[in-house]
């Protein structure tokens, strides 16, 4: 098999892993919104983590929306200096 074909297959495999991961994160987010609350810090953490995944595949605008959402929850529930709040703020800045 040529190197070009191997790279193509690797890229396809990696893309399907991202798609699977995105699907799982979205399902988890949906469940947490229903069970915990959209404003719960655990729900916000899942939103943040989905944002990290989306950012890693170049979907910065969508990631930024999720980071803003997580940041709002973390600031209101955990305070502005909490490590999760700082993380979400840094993630949001990285999308600009």
C-alpha positions as CSV (number, residue, x, y, z in Angstrom):
1,X,0.0,0.0,0.0
2,X,1.3,3.4,-0.9
3,X,2.0,6.1,1.8
4,X,-0.6,8.3,0.2
5,X,-3.3,5.6,0.7
6,X,-2.2,5.0,4.2
7,X,-2.4,8.7,5.0
8,X,-5.9,8.9,3.5
9,X,-7.1,6.0,5.6
10,X,-5.5,7.4,8.7
11,X,-7.3,10.7,8.1
12,X,-10.6,9.0,7.5
13,X,-10.2,7.0,10.7
14,X,-9.2,10.1,12.7
15,X,-12.2,12.0,11.3
16,X,-14.6,9.2,12.2
17,X,-13.2,9.3,15.8
18,X,-13.8,13.0,16.0
19,X,-17.4,12.5,14.7
20,X,-18.0,9.7,17.2
21,X,-16.5,11.8,20.0
22,X,-18.6,14.8,19.1
23,X,-21.7,12.6,19.0
24,X,-20.9,11.2,22.5
25,X,-20.2,14.7,23.9
26,X,-23.4,16.1,22.5
27,X,-25.4,13.2,24.0
28,X,-23.7,13.6,27.4
29,X,-24.4,17.3,27.3
30,X,-28.1,16.7,26.5
31,X,-28.4,14.2,29.4
32,X,-26.7,16.5,31.9
33,X,-28.9,19.4,30.8
34,X,-32.0,17.3,31.6
35,X,-30.8,15.6,34.7
36,X,-28.6,18.2,36.4
37,X,-29.5,21.6,34.9
38,X,-28.0,23.7,32.0
39,X,-26.5,25.9,34.7
40,X,-24.8,23.1,36.6
41,X,-20.9,23.2,36.6
42,X,-20.7,19.6,35.5
43,X,-22.9,20.4,32.5
44,X,-20.7,23.4,31.8
45,X,-17.6,21.2,31.9
46,X,-19.1,18.9,29.3
47,X,-19.9,22.0,27.1
48,X,-16.3,23.2,27.6
49,X,-14.9,19.7,26.6
50,X,-17.1,19.6,23.5
51,X,-15.7,23.0,22.7
52,X,-12.1,21.7,23.0
53,X,-13.0,18.9,20.5
54,X,-14.6,21.3,18.1
55,X,-11.7,23.8,18.3
56,X,-9.2,20.9,17.6
57,X,-10.9,20.3,14.2
58,X,-11.0,24.0,13.3
59,X,-14.6,24.8,14.3
60,X,-13.6,27.8,16.4
61,X,-16.9,29.7,16.2
62,X,-18.9,26.8,17.6
63,X,-16.2,26.2,20.2
64,X,-16.3,29.8,21.2
65,X,-20.1,29.6,21.8
66,X,-19.6,26.6,24.1
67,X,-16.7,28.2,25.9
68,X,-18.8,31.4,26.5
69,X,-21.6,29.3,27.9
70,X,-19.2,27.3,30.2
71,X,-17.5,30.5,31.3
72,X,-20.8,32.1,32.3
73,X,-21.8,29.1,34.4
74,X,-18.4,28.8,36.0
75,X,-18.2,32.5,36.8
76,X,-21.7,32.6,38.4
77,X,-21.4,29.2,40.3
78,X,-17.7,28.9,41.1
79,X,-16.3,32.5,41.0
80,X,-13.9,34.3,38.7
81,X,-10.7,32.8,40.1
82,X,-11.7,29.1,40.1
83,X,-9.5,26.9,37.9
84,X,-12.4,25.9,35.8
85,X,-13.4,29.5,35.2
86,X,-9.8,30.3,34.3
87,X,-9.7,27.3,31.9
88,X,-12.9,28.3,30.1
89,X,-11.7,31.9,29.8
90,X,-8.3,30.8,28.3
91,X,-10.1,28.5,25.9
92,X,-12.4,31.3,24.8
93,X,-9.4,33.6,24.2
94,X,-7.7,30.9,22.1
95,X,-10.6,31.0,19.6
96,X,-10.0,34.6,18.6
